[in-house]
Amino acid sequence: MARAPPIQPRLRANIGGYSAETARYWIGSSARWGAFAGVAALFLLSQVPIIKQSVLQKTPVIGGYWKVEEAKK
């Protein structure tokens, strides 16, 4: 009688039920949605003075668009 080979379990590392393959799929999608949300939030808040001065005016290429010269008295 031929013996059946022993069953070897395949060990897959996972955290919270998510494997590396699943995480790779969701990380790319989450990064795109996060970038879109960040850009949308910046443009929606572009009229707030602190956002305009600390973030938008310091943007390398398009920062001059948000610079406002104060009127001299």
SULZIHU-V91445 format. One record per helix or strand of 3 or more residues. SS is the DSSP state (@ for helix, = for strand). FROM is the first residue (numbers start at 0). LEN is the number of residues. If there is no record, write none. Layout:
ss=SS from=FROM len=LEN
ss=SS from=FROM len=LEN
This chain:
ss=@ from=19 len=25
ss=@ from=48 len=6
ss=@ from=55 len=3
ss=@ from=62 len=4
